[in-house]
């Protein structure tokens, strides 16, 4: 693998990390991480957060989006 290819891959990974970070900040402001059904346990200075409903909702949304994108590319 040439260094130019490695550089392109690293730039793409960096852009994806930035996009995911911005998306997480935006969705956090909408209250996505605090849905009913998410488990929050606070005891003796320890906090455990298990976002079950949030992960199910994100999984459904991502599945629908990816299926739509794949359907668009199959039509060509």
DSSP file (Angstrom, degrees, kcal/mol; ACC not computed):
  #  RESIDUE AA STRUCTURE BP1 BP2  ACC     N-H-->O    O-->H-N    N-H-->O    O-->H-N    TCO  KAPPA ALPHA  PHI   PSI    X-CA   Y-CA   Z-CA
    1    1 A X              0   0    0      0, 0.0     2,-0.1     0, 0.0     0, 0.0   0.000 360.0 360.0 360.0 132.2    0.0    0.0    0.0
    2    2 A X     >  -     0   0    0      1,-0.1     4,-2.0     4,-0.0     3,-0.2  -0.424 360.0-117.5 -80.4 158.3    1.4    3.4   -1.0
    3    3 A X  H  > S+     0   0    0      1,-0.2     4,-2.5     2,-0.2     5,-0.1   0.802 113.2  59.7 -67.4 -28.2    1.5    6.3    1.5
    4    4 A X  H  > S+     0   0    0      2,-0.2     4,-2.0     1,-0.2    -1,-0.2   0.905 107.3  46.2 -66.4 -39.3   -0.9    8.3   -0.7
    5    5 A X  H  > S+     0   0    0      2,-0.2     4,-2.3     1,-0.2    -2,-0.2   0.911 112.4  50.3 -67.2 -41.5   -3.5    5.7   -0.3
    6    6 A X  H  X S+     0   0    0     -4,-2.0     4,-2.4     1,-0.2    -2,-0.2   0.902 109.4  52.2 -62.2 -40.8   -2.9    5.4    3.4
    7    7 A X  H  X S+     0   0    0     -4,-2.5     4,-2.2     2,-0.2    -1,-0.2   0.906 109.0  49.3 -62.0 -42.6   -3.2    9.2    3.7
    8    8 A X  H  X S+     0   0    0     -4,-2.0     4,-2.4     2,-0.2    -1,-0.2   0.912 110.7  50.3 -63.1 -42.5   -6.6    9.2    1.9
    9    9 A X  H  X S+     0   0    0     -4,-2.3     4,-2.5     1,-0.2    -2,-0.2   0.918 110.8  49.0 -63.2 -43.0   -7.9    6.4    4.1
   10   10 A X  H  X S+     0   0    0     -4,-2.4     4,-2.2     2,-0.2    -1,-0.2   0.877 110.7  50.5 -65.5 -37.3   -6.8    8.3    7.2
   11   11 A X  H  X S+     0   0    0     -4,-2.2     4,-2.4     2,-0.2    -2,-0.2   0.918 111.2  48.6 -65.4 -42.8   -8.5   11.5    6.0
   12   12 A X  H  X S+     0   0    0     -4,-2.4     4,-2.4     2,-0.2    -2,-0.2   0.920 111.6  49.2 -63.6 -43.5  -11.7    9.7    5.3
   13   13 A X  H  X S+     0   0    0     -4,-2.5     4,-2.2     1,-0.2    -1,-0.2   0.907 111.0  51.1 -61.8 -41.3  -11.7    8.0    8.7
   14   14 A X  H  X S+     0   0    0     -4,-2.2     4,-2.1     2,-0.2    -2,-0.2   0.910 109.8  48.8 -62.4 -43.2  -11.1   11.5   10.3
   15   15 A X  H  X S+     0   0    0     -4,-2.4     4,-2.5     1,-0.2    -1,-0.2   0.902 110.6  51.3 -63.8 -40.9  -14.0   13.0    8.4
   16   16 A X  H  X S+     0   0    0     -4,-2.4     4,-2.5     1,-0.2    -1,-0.2   0.893 108.6  51.2 -63.4 -39.3  -16.3   10.1    9.5
   17   17 A X  H  X S+     0   0    0     -4,-2.2     4,-2.3     2,-0.2    -1,-0.2   0.911 111.0  48.3 -64.0 -41.9  -15.2   10.6   13.1
   18   18 A X  H  X S+     0   0    0     -4,-2.1     4,-2.6     2,-0.2     5,-0.2   0.922 112.2  48.7 -64.3 -43.8  -16.0   14.3   12.9
   19   19 A X  H  X S+     0   0    0     -4,-2.5     4,-2.4     1,-0.2    -2,-0.2   0.917 112.2  48.0 -63.4 -43.6  -19.4   13.7   11.3
   20   20 A X  H  X S+     0   0    0     -4,-2.5     4,-2.4     2,-0.2    -1,-0.2   0.898 112.0  50.8 -64.3 -39.8  -20.3   11.0   13.9
   21   21 A X  H  X S+     0   0    0     -4,-2.3     4,-2.2     2,-0.2    -2,-0.2   0.922 111.6  46.4 -63.4 -44.7  -19.3   13.4   16.7
   22   22 A X  H  X S+     0   0    0     -4,-2.6     4,-2.4     1,-0.2    -2,-0.2   0.893 112.5  51.1 -64.7 -39.3  -21.4   16.3   15.4
   23   23 A X  H  X S+     0   0    0     -4,-2.4     4,-2.8    -5,-0.2     5,-0.2   0.898 109.2  50.6 -64.1 -40.5  -24.3   13.9   14.9
   24   24 A X  H  X S+     0   0    0     -4,-2.4     4,-2.0     2,-0.2    -2,-0.2   0.897 110.9  49.0 -65.1 -39.8  -24.0   12.7   18.5
   25   25 A X  H  X S+     0   0    0     -4,-2.2     4,-1.5     2,-0.2    -2,-0.2   0.924 113.8  46.4 -64.5 -43.0  -23.9   16.3   19.8
   26   26 A X  H  X S+     0   0    0     -4,-2.4     4,-1.0     1,-0.2    -2,-0.2   0.923 114.1  46.2 -65.9 -45.5  -27.0   17.2   17.7
   27   27 A X  H  <>S+     0   0    0     -4,-2.8     5,-2.2     1,-0.2     4,-0.4   0.825 107.8  58.3 -69.1 -30.4  -29.0   14.1   18.7
   28   28 A X  H ><5S+     0   0    0     -4,-2.0     3,-1.0    -5,-0.2    -1,-0.2   0.869 103.0  52.9 -64.8 -36.1  -28.0   14.6   22.4
   29   29 A X  H 3<5S+     0   0    0     -4,-1.5    -1,-0.2     1,-0.2    -2,-0.2   0.783 104.4  56.6 -69.2 -26.1  -29.6   18.1   22.3
   30   30 A X  T 3<5S-     0   0    0     -4,-1.0    -1,-0.2    -5,-0.1    -2,-0.2   0.548 120.0-111.0 -80.2  -6.8  -32.8   16.5   20.9
   31   31 A X  T X 5S+     0   0    0     -3,-1.0     3,-1.4    -4,-0.4    -3,-0.2   0.692  71.0 142.1  88.1  19.7  -32.9   14.2   24.0
   32   32 A X  G > < +     0   0    0     -5,-2.2     3,-0.5     1,-0.3    -4,-0.2   0.821  68.5  55.0 -66.2 -30.3  -32.2   11.0   22.1
   33   33 A X  G 3  S+     0   0    0     -6,-0.3    -1,-0.3     1,-0.2    21,-0.1   0.433 103.2  57.7 -82.8   2.5  -30.0    9.6   24.9
   34   34 A X  G <  S+     0   0    0     -3,-1.4    -1,-0.2    -6,-0.1     2,-0.2  -0.317  71.7 146.2-127.7  50.1  -32.7   10.0   27.6
   35   35 A X    X   -     0   0    0     -3,-0.5     3,-2.0     1,-0.1     2,-0.2  -0.519  60.0 -92.7 -85.5 154.2  -35.6    8.0   26.2
   36   36 A X  T 3  S+     0   0    0      1,-0.2     3,-0.1    -2,-0.2    -1,-0.1  -0.480 115.9  38.7 -62.7 133.3  -38.0    6.1   28.5
   37   37 A X  T 3  S+     0   0    0      1,-0.5    15,-0.3    -2,-0.2     2,-0.3   0.140  82.8 121.8 106.6 -17.8  -36.7    2.6   28.8
   38   38 A X    <   -     0   0    0     -3,-2.0    -1,-0.5    14,-0.2     2,-0.5  -0.617  63.1-128.3 -73.8 138.0  -33.1    3.6   29.0
   39   39 A X  E     +A   50   0A   0     11,-2.9    11,-3.2    -2,-0.3     2,-0.4  -0.773  27.9 179.8 -97.8 129.5  -31.6    2.3   32.3
   40   40 A X  E     -A   49   0A   0     -2,-0.5     2,-0.5     9,-0.2     9,-0.2  -0.982   2.4-175.6-129.4 118.8  -29.8    4.7   34.6
   41   41 A X  E     -A   48   0A   0      7,-3.2     7,-3.0    -2,-0.4     2,-0.5  -0.966   1.4-177.7-118.5 122.0  -28.4    3.3   37.9
   42   42 A X  E     +A   47   0A   0     -2,-0.5     2,-0.3     5,-0.2     5,-0.2  -0.974  16.7 150.6-121.3 118.8  -26.7    5.7   40.4
   43   43 A X  E >   -A   46   0A   0      3,-2.6     3,-2.6    -2,-0.5    -2,-0.0  -0.976  63.5 -18.1-148.5 133.2  -25.2    4.2   43.6
   44   44 A X  T 3  S-     0   0    0     -2,-0.3     3,-0.1     1,-0.3    -1,-0.0   0.811 126.9 -44.3  44.6  49.8  -22.4    5.2   45.9
   45   45 A X  T 3  S+     0   0    0      1,-0.2     2,-0.4     0, 0.0    -1,-0.3   0.537 116.9 110.9  78.7   5.6  -20.6    7.5   43.5
   46   46 A X  E <   -A   43   0A   0     -3,-2.6    -3,-2.6     2,-0.0     2,-0.5  -0.940  47.2-165.7-116.1 135.5  -21.0    5.1   40.5
   47   47 A X  E     -A   42   0A   0     -2,-0.4     2,-0.5    -5,-0.2    -5,-0.2  -0.980   3.2-172.4-122.4 129.1  -23.3    5.7   37.6
   48   48 A X  E     -A   41   0A   0     -7,-3.0    -7,-3.2    -2,-0.5     2,-0.5  -0.985   4.5-171.9-120.8 125.3  -24.2    3.0   35.1
   49   49 A X  E     -A   40   0A   0     -2,-0.5     2,-0.5    -9,-0.2    -9,-0.2  -0.975   7.1-179.2-122.0 123.5  -26.1    4.1   31.9
   50   50 A X  E     -A   39   0A   0    -11,-3.2   -11,-2.9    -2,-0.5     2,-1.9  -0.909  11.6-161.3-124.1 101.0  -27.6    1.4   29.6
   51   51 A X     >  +     0   0    0     -2,-0.5     4,-2.2   -13,-0.2     5,-0.2  -0.447  29.5 153.6 -84.8  69.2  -29.3    3.1   26.6
   52   52 A X  H  > S+     0   0    0     -2,-1.9     4,-2.0   -15,-0.3    -1,-0.2   0.953  72.8  40.7 -63.5 -53.5  -31.4    0.1   25.5
   53   53 A X  H  > S+     0   0    0     -3,-0.3     4,-2.5     1,-0.2    -1,-0.2   0.876 114.1  54.1 -66.8 -37.8  -34.3    2.0   23.8
   54   54 A X  H  > S+     0   0    0      1,-0.2     4,-2.6     2,-0.2    -1,-0.2   0.921 109.7  47.3 -61.7 -44.1  -32.0    4.5   22.2
   55   55 A X  H  X S+     0   0    0     -4,-2.2     4,-2.2     2,-0.2    -2,-0.2   0.873 111.6  50.4 -67.2 -36.8  -29.9    1.7   20.6
   56   56 A X  H  X S+     0   0    0     -4,-2.0     4,-2.1     2,-0.2    -2,-0.2   0.930 112.4  47.4 -65.1 -44.1  -33.0   -0.1   19.3
   57   57 A X  H  X S+     0   0    0     -4,-2.5     4,-2.4     1,-0.2    -2,-0.2   0.919 113.0  47.8 -63.4 -44.7  -34.3    3.2   17.8
   58   58 A X  H  X S+     0   0    0     -4,-2.6     4,-2.8     1,-0.2     5,-0.2   0.878 110.2  53.4 -63.7 -37.3  -30.9    4.0   16.2
   59   59 A X  H  X S+     0   0    0     -4,-2.2     4,-2.2     2,-0.2    -2,-0.2   0.914 110.3  46.5 -63.6 -43.2  -30.7    0.4   14.8
   60   60 A X  H  X S+     0   0    0     -4,-2.1     4,-2.2     2,-0.2    -2,-0.2   0.931 114.3  47.4 -64.6 -45.8  -34.1    0.7   13.2
   61   61 A X  H  X S+     0   0    0     -4,-2.4     4,-2.5     1,-0.2    -2,-0.2   0.934 113.8  46.6 -63.1 -47.2  -33.3    4.2   11.7
   62   62 A X  H  X S+     0   0    0     -4,-2.8     4,-2.7     1,-0.2     5,-0.2   0.875 111.1  52.8 -64.3 -36.6  -29.9    3.1   10.4
   63   63 A X  H  X S+     0   0    0     -4,-2.2     4,-2.3    -5,-0.2    -1,-0.2   0.920 111.1  46.4 -63.4 -43.4  -31.4   -0.1    8.9
   64   64 A X  H  X S+     0   0    0     -4,-2.2     4,-2.1     2,-0.2    -2,-0.2   0.920 114.4  47.2 -64.6 -43.9  -34.1    1.9    7.1
   65   65 A X  H  X S+     0   0    0     -4,-2.5     4,-2.5     2,-0.2    -2,-0.2   0.936 114.2  46.3 -64.9 -46.6  -31.6    4.4    5.7
   66   66 A X  H  X S+     0   0    0     -4,-2.7     4,-2.5     1,-0.2    -1,-0.2   0.884 111.9  51.0 -66.0 -37.8  -29.1    1.8    4.6
   67   67 A X  H  X S+     0   0    0     -4,-2.3     4,-2.1    -5,-0.2    -1,-0.2   0.891 110.9  49.5 -64.2 -38.4  -31.8   -0.3    2.9
   68   68 A X  H  X S+     0   0    0     -4,-2.1     4,-2.1     2,-0.2    -2,-0.2   0.921 111.6  48.2 -65.8 -43.8  -33.0    2.8    1.1
   69   69 A X  H  X S+     0   0    0     -4,-2.5     4,-2.0     1,-0.2    -2,-0.2   0.921 112.9  47.8 -62.7 -44.3  -29.5    3.7   -0.1
   70   70 A X  H  X S+     0   0    0     -4,-2.5     4,-1.9     1,-0.2    -1,-0.2   0.871 109.8  53.5 -64.5 -36.4  -28.9    0.1   -1.3
   71   71 A X  H  X S+     0   0    0     -4,-2.1     4,-1.3     2,-0.2    -1,-0.2   0.882 107.8  51.3 -64.9 -38.2  -32.3    0.1   -3.0
   72   72 A X  H  < S+     0   0    0     -4,-2.1     4,-0.4     1,-0.2    -2,-0.2   0.913 112.0  45.7 -64.9 -42.2  -31.3    3.3   -4.9
   73   73 A X  H >< S+     0   0    0     -4,-2.0     3,-0.7     1,-0.2    -1,-0.2   0.801 109.0  55.3 -73.4 -28.3  -28.0    1.8   -6.0
   74   74 A X  H 3< S+     0   0    0     -4,-1.9    -1,-0.2     1,-0.2    -2,-0.2   0.797  98.5  64.1 -71.9 -27.6  -29.6   -1.5   -7.1
   75   75 A X  T 3<        0   0    0     -4,-1.3    -1,-0.2     1,-0.2    -2,-0.2   0.661 360.0 360.0 -71.4 -14.9  -32.1    0.5   -9.4
   76   76 A X    <         0   0    0     -3,-0.7    -1,-0.2    -4,-0.4    -2,-0.1   0.468 360.0 360.0 -87.1 360.0  -29.2    1.7  -11.6
